[in-house]
C-alpha cells in the first residue's frame, strides 16, 4: 500500500479528530490495516489526539460516609435540635494473660484473639489477648470489625439478571 499525500492528509485529519487506529483503517479501506496506521502515525510523529477514542472511564465512587446515629436533644421550650453522633466501635484494650503479661507473638495460641494493638515498631505493641472462638482468630468484638456482612459485597446487576446468575450458581453446585 502506498501512502499518497491525500491519504496522509486524511490520516492526519482523522487522527486529530480522535479516531482510533482501527477506526481510521476502516475509514480508509483498501487494504489499510491498523498496524499500518500506527506505523505511519509514529513515522509522522503526530501528537496526541484532540479527543479520546473511548468514552472516559467512570471515576471510583467516594468512600461511604460513616454511619451516624441521631440523638434527640433534651426537651425544652425551644424547638428540638438533633445532634449527629458517629457510631464507632468501642476500642478494646488488651487483656493481660493469667501470668500478668500481655499477649505477644510468642505467647499466642489458637484460643487467643490475634487482633494487633499499637505500632509493631514500639515495645508497647501487643495483641488483644481475649478468648477467640474456634472458627475465628479474633474475639467477637474484633471479628465484627474485621469481617463485613456478605450482603454489602453483593454485585449490583440490572433487573432480571440476578435470577440468571442464581440459576447458574445452582447448576454449578449440582455438577460439583
C-alpha positions, 0 to 999 in steps of 0.5 A: 500500500502506498501512502499518497499525500491525500491519504496522509492528509486524511490520516492526519485529519482523522487522527486529530479528530480522535479516531482510533487506529482501527477506526481510521483503517476502516475509514480508509479501506483498501487494504489499510490495516491498523498496524499500518496506521500506527506505523505511519502515525509514529513515522509522522510523529503526530501528537496526541489526539484532540479527543479520546477514542473511548468514552472516559472511564467512570471515576471510583465512587467516594468512600461511604460516609460513616454511619451516624446515629441521631440523638434527640436533644433534651426537651425544652421550650425551644424547638428540638435540635438533633445532634449527629453522633458517629457510631464507632466501635468501642476500642478494646484494650488488651487483656493481660494473660493469667501470668500478668503479661500481655499477649505477644507473638510468642505467647499466642495460641489458637484460643487467643484473639490475634487482633494487633494493638499499637505500632509493631515498631514500639515495645508497647505493641501487643495483641488483644489477648481475649478468648477467640472462638474456634472458627475465628482468630479474633474475639467477637468484638474484633471479628465484627470489625474485621469481617463485613456482612456478605450482603454489602459485597453483593454485585449490583446487576440490572433487573432480571439478571440476578435470577440468571446468575442464581440459576447458574450458581445452582447448576454449578453446585449440582455438577460439583 
